[in-house]
Amino acid sequence: MKKLNIRKKIRLAFAMVFSIMLLVSIYLFVQLNSISQHTRTLYEHPYQVSNTIREMKTEFYLNENLARNIRFADNDRQLDSLKAEIDKKDKFIRERFKIISRQYLGNKASVESVLAIYTAWENTCDKLYQLKKDDKTDSIQLLIKNNFTVKFDSLVYSLNIISDFAENKAKDTFKEIVKAEDNSTRISIIMLFVSSILVIFFIRYISQSVLRPLKT
């Protein structure tokens, strides 16, 4: 076997050390990229869905109160003002439904189902408005008791299911981030420890290679 001279030995040692450090750097880059993607998923999907639903539910309850106040309107001006406020919040809510439909990681059909429930509830609000316009008090009371409240409760329940799924997805994604960070830290320490030992070994080997001919 052909012996390497001191220059080639040094070059070989530096090449091996560089290769090890390069592998460590590549591994860290891949892990950081994975953590970044999980973090982006966490904030762009589950958290955005759950936060959007929280905003929508606030508007739902406000709209419910506005719709119930329709029966207490004293004149057409107050009635039209209530209807205009309900329509304004309806526009806000439908824009939030679009966000949920884009970002939701579960079954998209469930979002469409909730939207259908909301549309039916909104149609009931329109009926309340028209009944008040026509001064049909008895029909208003009956509609609120048998239809309006039931649809609203069904709407809130369905939204809670979507929100719970999004929050559970957020928890699972966060666990994956923590796990990836732990694995990255642990493996990086091991690889750096091994590379340090190899560097020490190469330095010792090169030193002996240099000193042995001098001693001889």
C-alpha positions in Angstrom: 0.0 0.0 0.0 1.4 3.4 -1.0 2.1 5.7 1.9 0.8 9.2 1.9 3.2 12.1 2.4 2.6 14.7 5.1 1.0 17.2 2.7 -1.6 14.6 1.5 -2.3 13.5 5.0 -3.1 17.0 6.0 -5.3 17.6 3.0 -7.1 14.3 3.7 -7.6 15.2 7.3 -9.0 18.6 6.5 -11.2 17.2 3.8 -12.7 14.6 6.3 -13.3 17.3 8.9 -14.9 19.6 6.4 -17.1 16.7 5.2 -18.3 16.0 8.7 -19.0 19.7 9.4 -20.9 19.9 6.1 -23.1 16.9 7.0 -23.8 18.6 10.4 -24.8 21.8 8.6 -27.0 20.1 6.1 -28.8 18.2 8.8 -29.4 21.3 10.8 -30.6 23.1 7.7 -33.1 20.3 7.0 -34.3 20.3 10.5 -34.7 24.0 10.7 -36.6 24.0 7.4 -38.9 21.3 8.8 -39.6 23.3 12.0 -40.2 26.4 9.9 -42.8 24.6 7.8 -44.6 23.1 10.8 -44.6 26.6 12.4 -46.1 28.1 9.3 -48.7 25.4 9.1 -49.5 26.0 12.8 -50.2 29.7 12.4 -51.6 29.8 8.8 -54.1 27.0 9.3 -55.3 25.7 12.7 -54.8 28.9 14.7 -56.2 31.1 11.9 -59.3 28.9 11.7 -59.9 28.8 15.5 -59.3 32.6 15.8 -61.6 33.3 12.8 -64.4 31.1 14.3 -64.0 33.0 17.6 -64.5 36.3 15.8 -67.5 34.9 13.9 -69.2 33.6 17.1 -69.0 37.1 18.6 -70.7 38.5 15.5 -73.3 35.6 15.6 -74.3 36.5 19.2 -74.5 40.2 18.3 -76.6 39.4 15.2 -78.9 37.1 17.3 -79.6 40.0 19.7 -80.2 42.4 16.8 -82.6 39.9 15.2 -84.5 39.4 18.5 -84.8 43.2 18.9 -86.6 43.4 15.6 -89.9 42.6 17.4 -89.4 45.6 19.7 -88.8 48.1 16.9 -91.3 51.0 17.3 -91.2 52.3 13.7 -89.8 51.5 10.3 -86.8 53.6 10.8 -85.7 51.6 13.8 -86.6 48.4 12.0 -84.6 49.3 8.9 -81.6 50.3 11.1 -81.6 46.9 12.8 -81.8 45.1 9.4 -78.9 47.2 8.0 -76.8 46.3 11.0 -77.6 42.6 10.6 -76.7 42.8 6.9 -73.4 44.5 7.7 -72.5 41.7 10.1 -73.7 39.1 7.7 -71.1 40.4 5.1 -68.4 40.2 7.8 -69.4 36.6 8.7 -69.5 35.4 5.1 -66.0 36.8 4.5 -64.8 34.8 7.5 -66.4 31.7 6.1 -64.2 32.1 3.0 -61.1 32.2 5.2 -62.1 29.0 7.0 -62.9 27.3 3.8 -59.4 28.0 2.4 -57.5 27.3 5.6 -59.4 24.4 7.2 -57.3 21.2 7.1 -60.3 18.9 7.8 -63.3 17.9 5.6 -64.2 20.9 3.5 -67.8 19.6 3.3 -68.3 20.3 7.0 -67.6 24.0 6.4 -70.1 24.1 3.5 -72.6 22.3 5.8 -72.2 25.0 8.5 -72.5 27.7 5.9 -75.8 26.2 4.8 -77.0 26.2 8.4 -76.0 29.9 8.7 -77.8 30.8 5.4 -81.0 29.1 6.7 -80.7 31.1 10.0 -80.1 34.3 8.1 -83.2 33.6 6.0 -85.1 33.3 9.3 -83.9 36.8 10.2 -85.2 38.1 6.9 -88.6 36.4 7.8 -88.6 38.1 11.2 -88.0 41.5 9.5 -90.8 40.9 7.0 -93.2 39.7 9.7 -92.5 42.8 11.7 -93.0 45.0 8.6 -96.4 43.3 8.2 -97.1 43.7 12.0 -97.6 39.9 12.5 -96.6 39.7 16.2 -97.9 36.2 16.9 -96.1 34.8 13.9 -92.9 36.4 15.1 -93.1 34.8 18.5 -93.8 31.4 17.0 -90.9 31.7 14.5 -88.4 32.6 17.3 -89.6 29.8 19.6 -89.8 27.0 17.0 -87.2 27.9 14.3 -84.9 30.8 15.1 -83.3 29.5 18.3 -83.0 25.9 17.1 -81.1 27.0 14.0 -78.8 29.3 16.0 -77.9 26.5 18.5 -77.2 24.1 15.6 -75.0 26.7 14.0 -72.9 27.3 17.1 -72.6 23.6 17.8 -71.3 22.9 14.3 -68.8 25.7 14.5 -67.5 24.4 17.8 -66.8 21.0 16.1 -64.7 22.7 13.4 -63.0 24.9 16.0 -62.2 21.8 18.2 -60.7 20.0 15.2 -58.5 23.0 14.4 -57.3 23.4 18.0 -56.5 19.7 18.2 -54.6 20.0 14.9 -52.7 23.0 16.3 -51.8 20.9 19.4 -50.6 18.0 17.3 -48.5 20.3 15.1 -47.0 22.0 18.1 -46.0 18.6 19.5 -44.3 17.8 16.1 -42.4 21.1 16.3 -41.2 20.3 19.9 -40.2 16.8 18.9 -38.3 18.0 15.8 -36.5 20.6 17.9 -35.6 17.9 20.6 -34.3 15.5 17.9 -32.4 18.2 16.2 -30.7 19.3 19.4 -29.9 15.8 20.5 -28.5 14.6 17.1 -26.6 17.8 16.6 -24.9 17.4 19.9 -24.0 13.8 19.1 -22.7 14.7 15.6 -20.7 17.7 17.0 -19.2 15.4 19.7 -18.2 12.8 17.2 -16.7 15.4 14.9 -14.8 17.0 17.8 -13.3 13.6 18.6 -12.3 13.0 15.0 -10.7 16.5 14.8 -8.7 15.7 17.9 -7.7 12.3 16.4 -6.7 13.9 13.1 -4.6 16.6 14.9 -2.9 13.9 17.0 -2.3 11.8 13.9 -0.9 14.6 11.9 1.3 15.7 14.8 2.7 12.2 15.2 3.2 12.0 11.4 5.3 15.2 11.6 7.2 14.5 14.7 8.1 10.8 14.0 10.4 11.6 11.1 12.1 14.3 13.1 12.7 12.0 16.1 14.0 9.4 13.7 
